[in-house]
Amino acid sequence: MSTTTAAGTAGAALTDKQARILAYLRENAGDRTYFKSRLIADDLDLSAKEVGANMSAVRDAVTDLTIEKWGYSSGTTWMVSA
C-alpha cells in the first residue's frame, strides 16, 4: 500500500495528510482567504504542527492555488488564493 497520492494539477506525489490539506484548501478557498493551522487541524483531525509541517509540500505541489505564510498570531496563518 502506498502512502502517496498524486496532486491533481501538478502531478507531484503527496502524502495522505498533504492531500487532505490540499483538498480542504481547494474546497474552502472560494469562501475565505486566511486559514489558521489550528483550525485546519481541527477540521481534519490533525495537529497544528502536522499542518504546518506539511504545508510547504502542499504549496510546492500546486499550481492552481497560491499559498503564503501570512502571520503568526495565536498560531500560523496562511493566505490562500486561487
C-alpha positions in Angstrom: 0.0 0.0 0.0 1.4 3.4 -1.0 1.5 6.4 1.3 1.4 8.9 -1.5 -1.2 10.1 -3.9 -0.9 12.3 -6.9 -1.7 16.0 -6.6 -4.3 16.9 -9.1 -2.8 19.7 -11.1 1.0 19.5 -10.6 1.4 15.7 -10.7 3.7 15.7 -7.6 3.4 13.0 -5.1 1.7 14.0 -1.8 1.3 12.0 1.4 -2.3 11.3 2.6 -2.1 14.2 5.1 -0.9 16.6 2.4 -3.6 15.5 0.0 -6.2 16.0 2.7 -4.9 19.5 3.5 -4.9 20.4 -0.2 -8.4 19.1 -0.7 -9.5 21.2 2.3 -7.9 24.3 1.0 -9.3 23.9 -2.5 -12.8 23.3 -1.0 -12.7 26.4 1.2 -10.5 28.9 -0.8 -13.5 30.3 -2.6 -15.2 31.2 0.7 -12.3 32.7 2.6 -8.7 33.8 2.2 -7.0 33.3 5.5 -6.6 29.9 7.3 -5.1 29.2 10.7 -3.2 26.0 11.0 -5.0 25.1 14.2 -8.4 25.5 12.6 -7.4 23.4 9.6 -6.1 20.8 12.1 -9.4 20.8 14.0 -11.4 20.2 10.8 -9.0 17.4 9.6 -8.3 15.7 12.9 -4.6 16.6 12.7 -2.4 18.7 15.0 -1.5 22.2 14.1 2.1 21.1 14.0 1.3 18.4 11.4 -0.5 21.0 9.2 2.4 23.4 9.4 5.0 20.7 8.7 3.1 19.6 5.6 2.1 23.0 4.2 5.3 23.7 2.3 5.0 20.4 0.4 1.4 21.3 -0.4 2.4 24.8 -1.5 5.2 23.4 -3.8 2.9 20.8 -5.4 0.0 23.0 -6.5 -0.3 25.4 -9.4 -4.0 26.4 -9.0 -3.6 28.0 -5.5 -1.2 30.5 -4.1 -0.3 29.6 -0.5 1.7 32.1 1.6 2.7 32.0 5.2 1.0 35.2 6.3 1.5 35.6 10.1 1.9 34.1 13.5 -0.6 35.3 16.0 -2.2 32.6 18.1 -0.7 30.1 15.6 0.4 30.3 12.0 -2.0 31.9 9.4 -1.9 31.0 5.7 -3.1 33.2 2.9 -4.6 31.1 0.2 -5.9 32.5 -3.1 -7.0 30.8 -6.3 
